[in-house]
Amino acid sequence: MSAAAIILAACASCLIAAFAWTTGQKGGRSETYWSLSMGLAILPLITLLVSPWLSASVPAIADPLEPVAALINSGQDAIQAAPSDPGMPGIAWPRLLLGLWGIGILVRGLVELCRSAALHRRLGSTVPAGAAVEAEVQSVAAALTVGQRIDVRHDRVRSPFVCGLWRPVLVLDARQATDDLVLAHELAHIRRRDSWRRVGVRMAGAMLWFNPFFFLMERERRLAVEIACDRAALFSSDHRRARSYARTLLDAASRGSGPQAALGFGVEPKKALEMRIRSILSQTPKYRPATGPVSLAVMAAACLSIAGYQAADAAGLAVDVQFTAPVVEGRTSSGFGPAAPGPNGPRNHGGQDIAAPAGAPVSAPAPGRVTYAGAAYNGQTSWGNVVEIDHGGGWTTVYAHLQDYAVAPGDAVRAGQTIARVGATGVATGPHVHVEVRRDGERVDPADHIPGLAPATPSDG
């Protein structure tokens, strides 16, 4: 994967999340809208992670993506890799960006682990509820068709909450009885398996730690979940109790919402509280079904475009080519350009010759795909053993007079990977490797692009 693909995936994630959040502020968005929007926001990064395997699993992917690559390449020469300073290896931007992303994931993961640890410590201070409370909870659970066995606990809590994945835990306030509608609200979380969904969202949040709009959408999603559980609680009872249920919510909101890693009844932001009370007192939900699918379709189209770019990048067609590794350690014996006249007059040397001991390893200077490995390159035996690599974006490198080679046509190679050994096959006066760099089929000076190559005075090539 290239630095351009990494940056594009991050920017696409932010833009998709920003668009979804801005559109959703018109009000009335359901949990489905927010969940799908969050999934679309993470899709560019998932595609980025699997892109290195796309071309390996689908070898012919490059053919249908040629038009995509041509579109990407047109008018974007400015983002082509700058010539490397001779002798100075370039910065491995993809590794640097991936490293920063990984550090952010680690930090965010530690934050989530600390929240889970705090919840675990809190559960350690709870005590089992009495038989009467257990019976009441099981009665409400039966009305809601909750089939899971629930561990009911008591503690001095600000607001009832539920947690747990395989064995749900319901924590109630030991100081006072809990309203049956509040119990129904919390049990609705269990029936919907919201704890599992919350774990998935927390994992996605660790990957998207750099995307503030993702967390704004998560806040809206949590609100939609609470509204759905409020409706489930009222549906299990009588809507005429909506006002008393709203007053109970106000009392719980004044005390807080419980541990961050749990699903609490209370709610803290004033806007969320107002929306929940408005929903409780309303007979019917007021969603906006017309614009929601349209917005999601627009974001899906954007994700498909990003996925197309990343697939092209995986197939070796993207433009962000950086030559970061030296080819071989040796001495430049013949540089690029005019060479000493031969028997047939003036000559032009199309590459750079590097004299090195026979058998010295020859490395690929950038990621790419091997397009040729063998003798008689272009029907000419004078080249000896040759390896040709397509680096994408119109960039190709050629290595001639090799003793042997360690790759085959179709192989994907990475920067710094050994592809062959120095030899003297073909027409050669001694062990060396002839290196060519071609852009759109035109030979350019390798010393301007590959690190470690210094220009040489004209010689007999």
C-alpha positions as CSV (number, residue, x, y, z in Angstrom):
1,M,0.0,0.0,0.0
2,S,1.1,3.5,-0.7
3,A,1.2,6.7,1.4
4,A,-1.4,8.2,-1.0
5,A,-3.8,5.3,-0.4
6,I,-3.4,5.6,3.4
7,I,-4.0,9.4,3.4
8,L,-6.9,9.0,1.1
9,A,-8.5,6.3,3.2
10,A,-8.2,8.5,6.4
11,C,-9.6,11.6,4.6
12,A,-12.4,9.5,3.0
13,S,-13.4,8.1,6.4
14,C,-13.5,11.6,7.9
15,L,-15.5,13.1,5.0
16,I,-18.0,10.2,5.0
17,A,-18.5,10.5,8.7
18,A,-18.8,14.3,8.5
19,F,-21.4,14.0,5.8
20,A,-23.4,11.4,7.7
21,W,-23.3,13.3,10.9
22,T,-24.3,16.6,9.3
23,T,-27.2,15.0,7.4
24,G,-28.3,13.2,10.5
25,Q,-28.6,16.5,12.5
26,K,-31.8,17.2,10.6
27,G,-33.3,14.9,13.3
28,G,-35.2,11.6,13.6
29,R,-32.4,9.3,12.4
30,S,-32.8,5.7,13.5
31,E,-30.1,3.4,14.9
32,T,-29.9,1.7,11.6
33,Y,-28.9,4.9,9.9
34,W,-26.2,5.6,12.3
35,S,-24.9,2.0,12.4
36,L,-24.7,1.9,8.6
37,S,-23.0,5.3,8.5
38,M,-20.4,4.2,11.0
39,G,-19.8,1.0,9.0
40,L,-19.3,3.1,5.8
41,A,-16.9,5.4,7.6
42,I,-14.7,2.4,8.5
43,L,-14.9,0.7,5.1
44,P,-12.1,2.7,3.5
45,L,-9.7,1.6,6.2
46,I,-10.8,-2.0,6.0
47,T,-10.3,-1.9,2.3
48,L,-6.8,-0.4,2.9
49,L,-5.9,-3.2,5.2
50,V,-6.9,-5.9,2.7
51,S,-5.6,-4.2,-0.4
52,P,-2.2,-5.9,-0.3
53,W,-4.0,-9.3,-0.7
54,L,-6.3,-8.1,-3.5
55,S,-3.8,-8.5,-6.3
56,A,-2.5,-11.8,-4.9
57,S,-6.0,-13.3,-4.6
58,V,-7.2,-11.9,-7.9
59,P,-4.2,-11.9,-10.2
60,A,-6.2,-10.4,-13.1
61,I,-7.4,-7.4,-11.1
62,A,-5.0,-5.0,-13.0
63,D,-6.8,-5.5,-16.3
64,P,-10.2,-4.2,-15.5
65,L,-8.7,-1.4,-13.3
66,E,-6.5,0.0,-16.1
67,P,-9.1,2.8,-16.7
68,V,-9.2,3.6,-13.0
69,A,-5.4,3.9,-13.0
70,A,-5.5,6.1,-16.1
71,L,-8.0,8.4,-14.4
72,I,-5.9,8.6,-11.3
73,N,-2.7,9.2,-13.2
74,S,-4.1,12.0,-15.4
75,G,-3.1,15.4,-14.1
76,Q,-1.5,14.1,-10.9
77,D,2.1,14.2,-11.7
78,A,2.6,16.5,-8.8
79,I,2.2,13.7,-6.3
80,Q,4.7,11.6,-8.0
81,A,7.6,10.7,-5.8
82,A,10.4,13.3,-5.8
83,P,13.8,12.3,-7.0
84,S,15.9,10.9,-4.2
85,D,19.0,12.6,-3.0
86,P,21.9,10.3,-4.2
87,G,23.2,8.3,-1.2
88,M,20.3,9.3,1.0
89,P,17.5,6.8,1.4
90,G,14.0,8.2,1.2
91,I,11.5,8.3,4.1
92,A,9.3,5.2,4.1
93,W,6.1,7.2,4.4
94,P,3.7,4.2,4.3
95,R,5.5,2.7,7.3
96,L,5.6,6.0,9.1
97,L,1.8,6.6,8.6
98,L,0.9,3.1,9.6
99,G,3.1,3.4,12.7
100,L,1.3,6.6,13.8
101,W,-2.0,4.9,13.1
102,G,-1.0,1.9,15.2
103,I,0.1,4.1,18.1
104,G,-3.3,5.8,18.1
105,I,-5.0,2.4,18.1
106,L,-2.9,1.3,21.0
107,V,-3.6,4.5,23.0
108,R,-7.3,4.3,22.3
109,G,-7.4,0.6,23.1
110,L,-5.7,1.3,26.5
111,V,-8.4,3.9,27.2
112,E,-11.1,1.3,26.5
113,L,-9.4,-1.3,28.6
114,C,-9.2,1.1,31.5
115,R,-12.9,1.7,31.2
116,S,-13.6,-2.0,31.2
117,A,-11.3,-2.5,34.2
118,A,-13.2,0.3,36.1
119,L,-16.5,-1.5,35.3
120,H,-15.1,-4.8,36.5
121,R,-14.0,-3.3,39.8
122,R,-17.4,-1.7,40.2
123,L,-19.1,-5.1,39.7
124,G,-16.8,-6.5,42.4
125,S,-18.5,-4.3,45.0
126,T,-22.0,-5.4,44.1
127,V,-24.1,-8.1,45.9
128,P,-26.7,-10.5,44.6
129,A,-30.2,-9.2,44.7
130,G,-32.9,-10.9,46.8
131,A,-35.3,-13.5,45.6
132,A,-38.2,-11.0,45.4
133,V,-36.2,-8.7,43.1
134,E,-35.0,-11.7,41.0
135,A,-38.7,-12.8,40.6
136,E,-39.8,-9.3,39.5
137,V,-36.9,-9.1,37.0
138,Q,-37.7,-12.5,35.6
139,S,-41.4,-11.6,35.2
140,V,-40.6,-8.4,33.2
141,A,-38.0,-10.5,31.2
142,A,-40.7,-13.0,30.3
143,A,-43.0,-10.2,29.1
144,L,-40.2,-9.0,26.8
145,T,-39.4,-12.5,25.7
146,V,-35.8,-12.3,27.0
147,G,-34.6,-15.9,27.2
148,Q,-31.2,-15.3,28.7
149,R,-30.5,-16.0,32.4
150,I,-29.8,-12.6,34.1
151,D,-27.5,-12.0,37.0
152,V,-29.3,-9.4,39.1
153,R,-27.0,-7.4,41.5
154,H,-27.5,-4.6,44.0
155,D,-25.3,-1.6,44.7
156,R,-25.4,2.1,45.5
157,V,-25.6,3.2,41.9
158,R,-26.7,6.5,40.4
159,S,-28.7,4.8,37.7
160,P,-29.5,1.1,36.8
161,F,-27.3,-0.4,34.1
162,V,-26.6,-3.6,32.3
163,C,-23.3,-5.1,31.1
164,G,-21.8,-8.5,30.2
165,L,-21.8,-10.5,27.0
166,W,-22.3,-14.2,27.6
167,R,-23.9,-13.7,31.0
168,P,-25.8,-10.4,31.2
169,V,-25.5,-8.5,34.5
170,L,-28.2,-6.1,35.7
171,V,-27.2,-3.7,38.5
172,L,-30.0,-2.0,40.5
173,D,-29.9,0.6,43.2
174,A,-30.0,-1.0,46.6
175,R,-31.5,2.1,48.2
176,Q,-34.9,2.0,46.5
177,A,-37.1,-0.1,44.4
178,T,-36.8,0.1,40.6
179,D,-39.7,1.0,38.4
180,D,-40.9,-1.9,36.2
181,L,-40.6,0.3,33.1
182,V,-37.0,1.0,34.0
183,L,-36.5,-2.7,34.3
184,A,-38.1,-3.2,30.9
185,H,-35.8,-0.6,29.4
186,E,-32.7,-2.3,30.7
187,L,-33.9,-5.7,29.7
188,A,-34.6,-4.4,26.2
189,H,-30.9,-3.8,26.0
190,I,-30.3,-7.4,26.8
191,R,-32.8,-8.7,24.3
192,R,-31.3,-6.5,21.5
193,R,-27.8,-7.6,22.5
194,D,-26.6,-4.0,22.7
195,S,-23.6,-5.0,24.8
196,W,-22.2,-6.9,21.8
197,R,-22.8,-4.0,19.5
198,R,-21.1,-1.7,21.9
199,V,-18.0,-3.8,21.9
200,G,-17.9,-3.7,18.1
201,V,-18.3,0.1,18.1
202,R,-15.6,0.5,20.7
203,M,-13.2,-1.6,18.5
204,A,-14.1,0.5,15.5
205,G,-13.5,3.6,17.5
206,A,-10.0,2.4,18.3
207,M,-9.3,2.1,14.5
208,L,-10.9,5.5,13.8
209,W,-9.3,7.4,16.8
210,F,-8.4,10.2,14.4
211,N,-12.0,10.7,13.2
212,P,-14.0,13.1,15.5
213,F,-17.2,12.7,13.5
214,F,-17.2,8.9,14.2
215,F,-17.5,9.6,17.9
216,L,-20.2,12.2,17.3
217,M,-22.1,9.6,15.3
218,E,-21.6,7.1,18.1
219,R,-23.2,9.6,20.5
220,E,-26.2,9.9,18.2
221,R,-26.4,6.1,17.8
222,R,-26.4,5.6,21.6
223,L,-29.3,8.1,21.8
224,A,-31.2,6.2,19.1
225,V,-30.6,2.9,21.0
226,E,-32.0,4.5,24.2
227,I,-35.0,5.8,22.4
228,A,-35.6,2.3,21.0
229,C,-35.4,0.8,24.4
230,D,-37.8,3.5,25.8
231,R,-40.3,2.5,23.2
232,A,-39.9,-1.1,23.9
233,A,-40.5,-0.5,27.6
234,L,-43.7,1.5,27.0
235,F,-44.9,-1.0,24.4
236,S,-44.6,-3.8,27.1
237,S,-46.8,-1.8,29.4
238,D,-49.3,1.1,28.8
239,H,-48.5,4.3,27.0
240,R,-50.6,6.2,29.5
241,R,-47.7,5.8,31.9
242,A,-45.5,7.8,29.6
243,R,-45.5,10.9,31.7
244,S,-44.5,9.1,34.9
245,Y,-41.8,7.3,32.9
246,A,-40.5,10.6,31.7
247,R,-40.4,11.9,35.2
248,T,-38.4,8.8,36.2
249,L,-36.0,9.5,33.4
250,L,-35.6,13.1,34.6
251,D,-34.8,11.9,38.1
252,A,-32.2,9.4,36.8
253,A,-30.6,12.1,34.5
254,S,-30.0,14.3,37.6
255,R,-28.0,11.5,39.1
256,G,-25.9,10.5,36.0
257,S,-25.7,7.6,33.5
258,G,-23.5,5.1,35.2
259,P,-20.2,3.5,34.1
260,Q,-19.0,4.5,30.6
261,A,-18.5,0.9,29.6
262,A,-22.0,-0.1,30.5
263,L,-25.5,0.6,29.2
264,G,-27.1,2.9,31.8
265,F,-30.7,4.1,32.0
266,G,-29.8,7.7,32.8
267,V,-28.5,10.2,30.2
268,E,-26.3,13.2,30.7
269,P,-26.3,15.6,27.6
270,K,-29.2,18.0,27.8
271,K,-30.0,17.6,24.1
272,A,-30.2,13.8,24.4
273,L,-32.5,14.1,27.4
274,E,-34.9,16.4,25.6
275,M,-35.0,14.1,22.6
276,R,-35.8,11.1,24.8
277,I,-38.5,12.8,26.7
278,R,-40.0,14.1,23.4
279,S,-40.0,10.6,22.0
280,I,-41.5,9.1,25.2
281,L,-44.4,11.6,25.1
282,S,-44.9,11.1,21.4
283,Q,-47.2,8.3,20.2
284,T,-45.3,7.6,17.0
285,P,-41.6,7.9,16.0
286,K,-40.8,10.7,13.7
287,Y,-38.1,9.3,11.4
288,R,-37.1,10.8,8.1
289,P,-37.1,7.7,5.9
290,A,-36.8,9.6,2.6
291,T,-33.5,11.3,3.0
292,G,-31.8,8.6,5.0
293,P,-31.4,6.0,2.2
294,V,-30.4,8.7,-0.2
295,S,-27.6,9.8,2.1
296,L,-26.4,6.3,2.7
297,A,-26.4,5.7,-1.1
298,V,-24.2,8.7,-1.6
299,M,-21.8,7.5,1.1
300,A,-21.8,4.0,-0.4
301,A,-20.8,5.4,-3.8
302,A,-18.0,7.3,-2.2
303,C,-16.8,4.2,-0.5
304,L,-16.8,2.3,-3.8
305,S,-14.7,5.0,-5.4
306,I,-12.2,4.8,-2.6
307,A,-12.2,1.0,-2.8
308,G,-11.5,1.2,-6.5
309,Y,-8.5,3.4,-5.9
310,Q,-7.1,1.1,-3.2
311,A,-7.6,-1.9,-5.4
312,A,-5.7,-0.2,-8.2
313,D,-3.0,0.6,-5.7
314,A,-2.9,-3.1,-4.6
315,A,-2.6,-4.1,-8.2
316,G,0.4,-1.9,-8.7
317,L,-1.4,0.8,-10.6
318,A,-1.3,3.7,-8.2
319,V,0.8,6.8,-8.7
320,D,2.6,7.1,-5.4
321,V,5.9,5.3,-6.3
322,Q,8.8,5.9,-4.0
323,F,12.2,4.4,-4.6
324,T,13.5,3.9,-1.1
325,A,16.0,1.0,-1.2
326,P,19.5,0.8,-2.9
327,V,19.9,-1.8,-5.7
328,V,23.3,-3.1,-4.8
329,E,26.5,-2.0,-3.0
330,G,29.1,-1.2,-5.6
331,R,30.9,1.3,-7.7
332,T,29.3,3.2,-10.6
333,S,31.3,2.2,-13.6
334,S,29.1,3.8,-16.3
335,G,26.5,6.4,-15.9
336,F,23.4,7.4,-17.8
337,G,23.6,9.4,-21.0
338,P,26.3,9.8,-23.7
339,A,29.0,7.0,-23.6
340,A,32.4,6.8,-25.2
341,P,32.1,6.2,-29.0
342,G,32.2,2.6,-30.1
343,P,33.0,1.0,-33.5
344,N,29.7,2.4,-34.9
345,G,30.1,6.0,-33.7
346,P,28.5,7.9,-30.7
347,R,26.4,5.9,-28.3
348,N,23.9,6.6,-25.6
349,H,23.9,4.6,-22.4
350,G,20.3,3.9,-21.3
351,G,21.0,3.0,-17.7
352,Q,23.7,2.8,-15.1
353,D,26.2,0.1,-14.6
354,I,27.2,-0.8,-11.0
355,A,30.3,-2.9,-10.6
356,A,30.1,-5.3,-7.7
357,P,31.5,-8.7,-6.7
358,A,29.9,-11.7,-8.4
359,G,27.0,-13.1,-6.4
360,A,26.3,-9.8,-4.5
361,P,22.5,-9.5,-3.8
362,V,20.5,-7.2,-6.0
363,S,17.4,-5.6,-4.4
364,A,14.2,-4.1,-5.6
365,P,14.3,-0.3,-4.9
366,A,10.5,-0.1,-4.5
367,P,7.4,-2.3,-4.3
368,G,6.1,-3.7,-7.6
369,R,5.3,-6.8,-9.6
370,V,7.8,-8.8,-11.7
371,T,6.9,-8.8,-15.4
372,Y,10.0,-10.5,-16.7
373,A,12.7,-12.9,-15.4
374,G,14.9,-14.8,-17.8
375,A,17.4,-14.5,-20.7
376,A,17.0,-13.1,-24.2
377,Y,15.2,-10.0,-23.0
378,N,13.4,-8.5,-26.0
379,G,15.0,-11.2,-28.1
380,Q,18.5,-10.0,-27.3
381,T,20.9,-12.4,-25.6
382,S,23.4,-9.6,-25.0
383,W,21.4,-8.6,-21.9
384,G,22.2,-11.9,-20.2
385,N,19.8,-12.8,-17.4
386,V,17.3,-10.0,-16.8
387,V,14.6,-9.1,-14.3
388,E,12.0,-6.4,-15.0
389,I,9.7,-4.9,-12.4
390,D,6.5,-2.8,-12.9
391,H,6.2,-0.4,-10.0
392,G,2.9,1.1,-11.1
393,G,2.1,4.6,-12.3
394,G,4.1,4.0,-15.5
395,W,7.4,3.3,-13.6
396,T,9.5,0.3,-14.6
397,T,13.0,-0.9,-13.6
398,V,15.2,-3.4,-15.5
399,Y,18.3,-5.3,-14.2
400,A,20.6,-7.0,-16.6
401,H,23.7,-9.2,-16.7
402,L,22.5,-11.1,-13.6
403,Q,24.2,-14.3,-12.4
404,D,20.7,-15.7,-11.5
405,Y,17.4,-14.5,-10.1
406,A,15.2,-15.3,-7.2
407,V,11.8,-14.2,-8.6
408,A,9.4,-15.2,-11.3
409,P,6.9,-13.3,-13.5
410,G,3.9,-12.3,-11.5
411,D,5.6,-12.2,-8.1
412,A,4.9,-9.2,-5.9
413,V,8.1,-7.7,-4.4
414,R,8.7,-5.2,-1.7
415,A,11.3,-2.5,-1.4
416,G,14.7,-4.0,-0.3
417,Q,13.7,-7.6,-1.2
418,T,16.5,-9.6,-2.9
419,I,15.5,-10.3,-6.5
420,A,18.8,-11.6,-8.1
421,R,22.6,-11.7,-7.8
422,V,25.3,-9.8,-9.6
423,G,26.8,-11.6,-12.6
424,A,28.5,-11.2,-15.9
425,T,26.0,-12.9,-18.3
426,G,25.5,-11.7,-21.8
427,V,27.9,-9.2,-23.2
428,A,29.8,-7.9,-20.2
429,T,33.5,-7.2,-19.3
430,G,33.1,-8.1,-15.7
431,P,30.6,-8.7,-12.9
432,H,28.2,-5.8,-12.7
433,V,24.5,-5.0,-12.9
434,H,23.0,-2.8,-15.6
435,V,20.1,-0.8,-14.0
436,E,17.4,1.1,-16.0
437,V,14.5,3.2,-14.8
438,R,11.7,3.9,-17.3
439,R,8.8,6.2,-16.9
440,D,6.0,5.5,-19.4
441,G,8.5,3.6,-21.5
442,E,11.1,6.4,-21.6
443,R,14.5,5.8,-20.0
444,V,15.4,8.3,-17.3
445,D,18.6,8.6,-15.2
446,P,18.5,6.0,-12.4
447,A,20.7,8.3,-10.2
448,D,17.9,10.8,-10.1
449,H,15.5,8.3,-8.5
450,I,17.2,5.3,-6.8
451,P,19.1,6.0,-3.6
452,G,22.7,5.2,-3.5
453,L,23.4,5.8,-7.2
454,A,25.9,8.6,-8.0
455,P,26.3,10.0,-11.5
456,A,29.5,8.9,-13.3
457,T,31.5,10.4,-16.1
458,P,31.0,9.0,-19.6
459,S,32.7,5.7,-20.1
460,D,32.7,2.8,-22.6
461,G,29.5,1.5,-20.9
